[in-house]
Amino acid sequence: LARCLQPLSLHGRSAVVNSLTRDPFILAYGSTSRMLHSVNSLRPRVQQSMQSRKRSDMSTTPKEPIEYYAKIVADKIRHSDTKRILFVTGAGMSADSGLPTYRGVSGLYNQGVTEDGCSIEEAISGGMLHNRPEVCWKYIAQIEESCRNAEPNKGHHAIRALESAFEVWVLTQNVDGLHHRAKSKNVIDIHGDVHGIACTCCSWEDTVPDYSGLPYNKKGETGRVWPKCPVCSGLLRPKVVLFGESLDMKQLRTLSKQCELGFGAVLSVGTTSVFDYISWPVHLAAQADNITVEVNPGPETPISDVVDVRVPHGAADFLDHLAQHLLARKAAL
């Protein structure tokens, strides 16, 4: 969780909590970073280069059918001889799997103060997990319950199918695990995966299909109940990034390494791109004059004026059409 509740997408905050005043890349990577540039240093050059770049879709133009945008993007990728593609996915990616998007999960973000007298940001934070684990687990479980039994949609499967023609990587903010269930090979779970649980006191960890077998307070309950380690009885936690916690260094290093290798095309799918570590790959690709695409039916985002193509449609249908175009061409060859 962070400033918006994406479907099982819990945004880390120690790396971004001060993002209005400090560069989150510095916070996240520190002196160990091998990042080529920060977003802040890239922005002026990207803005200058955009003066000579013509975006294929402007927000002032009428909305065209999905097929129109799929063909444009597919042609760009084919003509550029792209070998490596990065998909940056957010809440909208899982919307067609039935997972609610912005402020949609059980109205958690809409209720202002939770029934335990704190905001949802406070309830699902690292501090709350350690100080009042029964409260933190109560609301983490409510989110997991809202997203239980979700299945990968045709957008997830389209990304997986493209691996037969390209080296495909996924940078996802979602912790629902749907990219893994669709069998994508190269997934960077920047915010973790809710199905992983680990002990905070020993090395025990496990993967669970859901939380139905874990003890926690249901709505309206206030007991001192939370999941405990079967080995040492220590506090268990989900392997996700909560408010006030750092992003995982292993995931950050993987992202850094892959971005340094470069992507011929970067597609931002179903995300508002409010965090710099999410928009950064798009800025890098734009600076290198590589293909950049935003797929988002909602209002314009911080990267809307940077991308070559802005697709005002839902993720699943567009990705399905795009994969059909690209794989049909491969089959024809």
N, C-alpha and C positions, 0 to 999 in steps of 0.2 A: 504494500500500500504506500502511496505517497499523496500528492495533492489531488489525485483523482483515483477512484476505485475502478481499475480495469479488471476484467474477469480474472480472478485469481492472479492479479498482477500487483505485487507488493513492492513498491519502489523504495530502495534504500535511501536513507536520509543523511547519514553522516557524510556521505560523499556529495550529497546534493542539498542538504538542509539549509546551507548558507549560499545556495546558488545565486541568490540575488546580489550577493556582495562579494563572493569569491568564485574563482574558476573551479568547477567541479572536477576537471581533469587533474588539477594540482592536488586536490583533496583525495581523489581516488587513486592516483598513480604515484604521487610524491616523487622522490628522487629516483625511484626504480623504473619510471616510465620510459618506454621506448617510442612514445607517440611522436610522430613527425611534427605535428603542429597542434595547438589548442584551437578550439572553435573561434575564440576571440581574435586570434592572429589571422585566421583564415577569412573571416567575414569581409574585411575591406577588399581583399583580392577577389573573393567570389563575387561581391557586388560589382566590382569593376569589370570582371570577365562576363558577368551576365548582361552587360550592355551590348555585347556582341553575340549573345546567345538568344535565340528565338524560341520561346516555349511553345509547344504544339497546342496547348490548351490554355486559354486565359479565363479567369473567373467571370469575365463579362460576356463570354460567348455562350450560346445556348448549349444545354446538356445534350451530348450526342449519345447514340446507343453504345452499349458496351463493346460491341463488335468493332466499332470505329476506333476506339482507343486501343483495343487489343491488337488490331492490325498495325497501328502506328508504332506501338512499343515493340512488337515482334519484328517489324521491318528494321527498326533502329538496331535491335540486338543482332539480327542476322547480318546487316550491312557493316556492322562494326567488328565483326569476327570476334565477338565476346566469348571468352572461355570461362570466366569466373563471374558468378552472380551472387549478390548479397540481398536477402530479404530482411528488412527490419520490421518486425511485427508487433502490434499492440492489441488493444481491446477489440477493435473492429475485426481482427483476424478470426476471433473466436465467436463473434456475434451469431454467425449462421450455425454454430453448434448449440445455440440456445443459451449461451452465457451472456448475462446482462453486461452492458457497457457502463459508461460514465454515470456514477452515482446510482446504479441500478440494482446492486445486490441487496435485496431485502430492505431497501430504503435506509441502509446503515448511515450513509452520508447525509441523507435528507432529514434525519431526526434531530440534528443539532447535538444535543447531549444524550449519551446512551443512558440506559436504565440504571447503570452503575455510577452515574454522576460525572462522567468524563467524556471528552470528545472521542470520536472513533480513532482519530490520530493518536491520542494518548493511550487509548485502550489497546491498540495493536502496535505497540512500540517495544523496543528492547528493554527499556526501563520497566515497563509494566510487566513484561514477561518474568523478570527477576524479582520484582517487588510484590506483585499481586498476580501470580501465574493463573489463578482461577479466572480472573477478569480477561486477561489476554487470550487464553485458550477459548473462552466462551465466544468471543467475536471472531477469532480465526476459524473456529468450527462453523459458525454461522455462514461465513463466506464459502467454506468448503462444501457445506450442505447445499448451498444455492447452485453450486457448479457440479454437484455429484452426477455421475452417469453420463456426462457429456461425451460425445464422440467427435473425432476429427471430421471436418467438413470437406467439401470438394476443393476448397482452397488449400488446405493442408496437403491433401493428396496430390494436387497439381504441383506444388513445390517439390514434393517427393518425386513425382514423375519426371520433373525436369533434370533430375540427377543423371538420367540416362544420356543426356546430351551436353550437360555443363557440370562444372564443379560448383556446387550450390552450398552456400552457407546461410544460416538463419540466426539473426540476433533478435531474440524475443524478450519482451517485457513481461509476458504472461507466464504465470507459474502453474498453469493448468496441465502441463505435460502433453498437450495435444500434438505438438510437432513430433515428439518422441513416439507417441502412439501411431502416428502416420508413417513411422519408420524413416524419418529424415535422419541422415547420417551426421551432419555437421551442425549441431545446435548449440548456440551460446545462450544459456539460461541466465541472463544478466541479473535477474531477481530471484533465482532459485526455482525449486519445484516443490509444490505443496505436498506432494506424495512422499517426499523424503522426511524422515524424522530422525533426530539424533539426541543423545544424552548430553547435557551440559556439564556433566561431572566425570564421565568416563568416555571411552572410545566406542561404545555401542551405538549402532545406527541401523536403520532398516528402511524399506520402502513399503508403503501400504497402498492398497487400491483406493481407500477412503478412510474417514475417521469413525466409521460406525462401530469399530471395535475398541475405541479409545474412550476413557472416562473424561467427561467435561460437563460443565453446567449448561443446561438448555436455557432458552429464553425464559426469564422469570425466576430462575434459580440463583441462589447466592452462596451455596456451600463452598467449602475449601476443597474443591475437586479439580484435579488436572492430571494429565498423563505422567506416569513415572517410569523410570528405567527398570526393565525386568532383571537387570544385573546388579545395580547398586542403589536402586530406588531414588536416583537423582531426577531432577526436573528434565523432562523431555521438551524439545522444541521442534517446530517445522523447519526444514532446511530452506527457508526463504529469508529475504532481507526485510526486516521490519523498520518502522520509523526509528531514527536515531542510530542505525547500524550502517557499517561500511559495506560497500559492494564487494563481492568476492574477488580477491586478487587474481586467482587462477583464471576466472572468466575474463577479467579485464586484460590480462596479459594475452590471452587467446585473441580477443578482439583487436588489441593493438597489433599483434603479429600479422593477422590476416589483413588488416587495413593497410599495413605497410607493404604487404605483397601486392595489394591493389585489386580492385574489382572493376571489370569492364562495364558493369551495370549495377546500380544500387536502387532497389525499390522499397520505398517506405510504405507500409501497408497497415491501414487501420490504426494509426497512432497520431496523437496531436503533436508529437515531437517537442515537448516542452523542456526536456532535459538535454543538456548539451552532449552527453555521451550517447544519446540516441540520434541526434541530428548530425553529429560529427562525421559519420561515414558518408552522409549525403554531401556535406560541404567538401570533404576530401575528393569525392568523385567529381563534383562540379569543378573544383580547382584544376583537376587533371583533365578536364574536358571529356569525361566519360559520361555514360548515360545515367540520368537520374529521373526517377518517376515517383510521384506521390499518388497513392490510391486512398481516397478519403471522401466520402459523400458529405461530410460536414463542412463547417466554416474553414476558411483558409488558416494555415498554421505557420509557424516561423520558417518553414522550408518551402512554402508554396511559391514564393518568388524566386527560389533558387533552382527548382527542378525544371527539366526539359518538358516533361509531360505531367499534367495534373489530371487524374482520372476521378471524376465526381461520382463514383459508383462504389458499391459494396465490394469487399475483398474477395469473397468466395467465387462469385460469378465472374469477376474480371480475371482472376488467376486461372480459373478453369478455361476460359476462352483463350487466354495468352498461351497456356501450355498446349492447347490444341493446335494453335498456329505454329508454334515453334517445333513441336514434335512431328506435325504433319510434314513440315518442310524437311526435317531430318529423315523421315521415312521415304520421302520422294527422292532424296539423294542416294 
